[in-house]
Amino acid sequence: MDDFKNRVIAHLKEQGLIERELCIGTLPAGFMVAPILLETRDGQGRMTVKTQRFNNLEDARLLALLIAEYAKRLEKAGIAIPKNHQTLVSKDSSSADYLALEIASYEGKSLAAQFSHLGAVKIAEMVFSLLFGMFKQQPGDDLDIGIDPSCNNFTYNLEKGGAVYIDFIPPRYSIEGVPMVDYPHPTEQTDLKSQIRRFYTKTGVALIALTQILRHEPEAYYDILRILMKLAHQSSQPEVTKKIVSLTEALSVLTSPNEILNPSRPEEARLLGILNFNRGVVSKAELREIFQNTHIDESTRLIPEAKFSAALPLLIKPELT
């Protein structure tokens, strides 16, 4: 990995894309290989470089175009993205690979790393303000542009005083009427409907944001629900919170798995775990266990049956129904 990182830096210098850089760290990797944090010595600030290798030009060019288009659509929808965001395609002369490069200004640490500093309430205000700004631009519950509002996918920009979205893989928008749920788009049988429900509906997106924030501070549940209701009212989106409140009520009286509590619905299981924590029937350690056991399998996009079964005793509490 270090060898590849050094080659990427050398390649960027060779192409004149960066000058007088000082490598100061490597960021957590996702689909894009070896995200690198750079700092220019001429005072121009920090930047991130994310890279993916391909053995042909067409695939590299396609990814770069998809990322650029997704970033443009997000920005138009009111979602803040990093400054100086750009995508490029270049050839790595040392390996004959083609590189799809995503370059942007460094906007700070992820929100997931800043709960002790900012707190869940402040983070919820920032994230839901962005999301409801996006929601109010279109009617109904369905979204033309998908988004994964996990706290790892936002940074906190001190100058802007708000959240900045940094996750562009997969590029979540529809191509010829088909919402992109992964990259490359799945060719094998996966639960596409659940992915569309989670990332391409207002309710699904709000539910991801709610549960991902509360996994860090589950005791802030009622404060964050009030923020959610306030912002929904201000942006004329009351149906979003109505659906979440209705879901909460339905989950709280469950006696067995059903259509709203099953392996295709990780957020619903996690929300029930958060409710149980606030009802005093699961501990914080048990809530962490619920989140671990409701993580989806990357190949099927479902919670594995064994893990879902392991989570059920902490979710279904007969003494509460």
Buried (B, 14 or more C-beta within 10 A) or exposed (E): EEEBBEBBBEBBEEEEBBEEBEBEEEBEEBBBBBBBBBBBEEEBEBBBBBBBBBEEEEBBBBBBBBBBBBBEBBEEBBBBBBBEBBBBBBBBEEEEBBBBBBBBBBBBEBBBBBBEEBBBBBBBBBBBBBBBBBBBEEEEBBBEBBBBBBBBBBBBBEEEEBBBBBBBBBBBBBEEEEBBBBBEEBEEEBBBEBBBBBBBBBBBBBBBBBBBBBBBBBEBBEBBBEBBBBBBEEBEBEBBBEBBEEBBEBBBEBEEBEEBBBBBBBBBBBBBBBBBBBEEEBEEEBBBBBBEBBEBEEEBBBBBEEBBEBBBEBBBBEEBE
